[in-house]
Amino acid sequence: MKNLGKAIMLIIGGFVFSMGCNYTGHFSKSSSEKGLKDYYKNYFPIGVAVNIHNIAGKQGALILKEFNSVTPENDMKMGPIHPAPNFYNWGNADSIVDFAVRNHLKIRGHNLCWHQQTPGWLFVDKEGKTVSKDTLLGRLRSHIFTVVNRYKHAVYAWDVVNEAISDDSTELLRNSKWYQICGEDFIDSAFCYAHEADPNAQLFYNDYNVIRPEKRKRVYRLLKGLLAKGIPVTGIGIQAHWSIYEPTKEELVSTIKLFASLGLKIQFTEVDISIFPWEKNQRAKKPNENDEYSMALKAKQASEYKMVFDIFRKYKEYINGVTFWNVSDKDTWLDHYPVEGRKNYPLLFDTSLQRKPVYWDVVKF
Ligand code: GLA
């Protein structure tokens, strides 16, 4: 009996031991399944722009594994969320906020004042005549108060003004309806309203091509002027819709240093690295245009991603957030812009939601 007992113990022991081995294997597998957010836990939050289709099923699981911050891609913009003067369309934004709060993700609000995706009623009165500056600022104030207040418990940072700098290098501000009706005051006012509505929120000015020296100079001028007037700006959102051709390391480093010198926080708010050069204007796909994701393009993209994240980590004291624009190559806005139907591969997850080889260039350090 004693021997039988021993034998049983040995068998059980062997089983447990082999379970232990399996367990060890499983353990190392799960630790290799740390997400982006875990690799970057001593650096900055890693976010992703989402729509309501992303926050369930496999994409929802991927988001929870890899990211610790979200930005609603479209659902907090003025057009979608405030389509009629006395009507707010909260449904989608509420769902994203609920998902994030339930799962302890940070939320960046995007955005409070932009020249695109505005509702049709915003700039005109009942007769269709352009409204006065006072009326427009009143509408902006009421919009900002309503939206910021609703999400005060959850949103820690807002892109307050988006893309106000002109594409024309000879002028500072874009000739938008906001600018035509209010002059530069719409920017000051938007920040003041947002600060009044939530004094604890971090408030960002957000724009694209900020790493380009010429545009960077004008963004700097704007922000320096705002700070000199005491406007409550916490930081700059550098969109980071980049490509395998830009930015250079020097452009990126000098941009970080320049805005840090103003005492501003820096967030990279809309990161993707296109396999095509930047183009502003939309155009049709050319008949012979090749959108193959070749080995050469993959290698160039990998070295760009590696360089960019090496620099982000090096300058982490100035950077308090990095957000990717869309979840995976399955569904990226760059499949439609600037060329409708030209496939792009700008993100770290492939069309089947799997980590791409370039993922490892970002997390191995
Ligand atoms: C800009 C805006 C974003 C989004 C992208 C394109 O960068 O800030 O909200 O519209 O363009 O998807």
Residues whose N, C-alpha, C, O or C-beta is under 5 A from the ligand:
A	BS01	GLA	E73 Q239 W333
